[in-house]
Amino acid sequence: MIISAANIGYVAIPVAAAAVAGVVAAVRRPGERVTSALQHFAAGVVFAAAAIELLPKVLRQDPWVGIAGFAAGLVVMFSMRAYTDRLEARQAKAGRAIPTGLIGATAVDFLVDGGVLGAGFTAGGQTGLLLSLALTIEYLFVGLSLAGALGNKTRKRTLVVLPTALALLTVLGAGGGIILLTGVSAAVLAGVLAFGAVAFMYLVTEELLVEAHERGETASGSAMFFVGFLLFMILTETLG
């Protein structure tokens, strides 16, 4: 598959979202409750992308393909978590303020997201567009979380440039995914999508919702998870 202008445009949307998150953080960061509600919303959208768009394509193939993709996803995501936890612990002990572990984890996450997006383009239909929309919402709040971890003394320019630069890894991942997965069998593609589903669900359960709960729970904020899920379901039906 040739990397088309449409594919480039779809990848550019979440990259632009990361840049917007940096600008928002530089100008005025949202309050704790608002951020928590928005993180619930983002979690609902990303979880819906895994449940509605990715997993059905996996289930149409041999179940062992899905198992293999899931297993690979679990190994990669939790290995990354173990590494970044150790790195952050060493940094805290050394008294360093820069969250290198979080920055590294975000870089890997964006690169993996790009690969999944490339697989979505290869799968055809509206999968690439729908995943781009899900990643756009994800990147908005991952960017805000990264800005929050950098602290109030960080230069505004850094708050804008860092999430944007990391998001550009999505372009690299998407390009690599398209090149490597073009022409592969449906079973292999389904395995990659299963891997992507794990990455998406890990983001929801281990990052977005955890941080949202730490910021404070409200009934209206928690309800935003289901609003996000419903919105993605409507988009799937509309665009499909």
Secondary structure as the mmCIF struct_conf table of DSSP 4:
data_model
#
loop_
_struct_conf.conf_type_id
_struct_conf.id
_struct_conf.beg_label_comp_id
_struct_conf.beg_label_asym_id
_struct_conf.beg_label_seq_id
_struct_conf.end_label_comp_id
_struct_conf.end_label_asym_id
_struct_conf.end_label_seq_id
HELX_RH_AL_P HELX_RH_AL_P1 ALA A 5 VAL A 27
HELX_LH_PP_P HELX_LH_PP_P1 ARG A 29 GLY A 31
HELX_RH_AL_P HELX_RH_AL_P2 GLU A 32 ALA A 48
HELX_RH_PI_P HELX_RH_PI_P1 ALA A 49 LEU A 54
HELX_RH_AL_P HELX_RH_AL_P3 LEU A 55 LEU A 59
TURN_TY1_P TURN_TY1_P1 ARG A 60 ARG A 60
BEND BEND1 GLN A 61 GLN A 61
HELX_RH_AL_P HELX_RH_AL_P4 PRO A 63 ALA A 94
TURN_TY1_P TURN_TY1_P2 GLY A 95 GLY A 95
BEND BEND2 ILE A 98 ILE A 98
HELX_RH_AL_P HELX_RH_AL_P5 THR A 100 ALA A 123
TURN_TY1_P TURN_TY1_P3 GLY A 125 GLN A 126
HELX_RH_AL_P HELX_RH_AL_P6 THR A 127 LEU A 150
TURN_TY1_P TURN_TY1_P4 ASN A 152 LYS A 153
BEND BEND3 THR A 154 THR A 154
HELX_RH_AL_P HELX_RH_AL_P7 LYS A 156 LEU A 181
TURN_TY1_P TURN_TY1_P5 THR A 182 GLY A 183
HELX_RH_AL_P HELX_RH_AL_P8 ALA A 186 TYR A 202
HELX_RH_PI_P HELX_RH_PI_P2 LEU A 203 LEU A 208
HELX_RH_AL_P HELX_RH_AL_P9 LEU A 209 GLU A 214
TURN_TY1_P TURN_TY1_P6 ARG A 215 ARG A 215
HELX_RH_AL_P HELX_RH_AL_P10 ALA A 219 LEU A 239
#
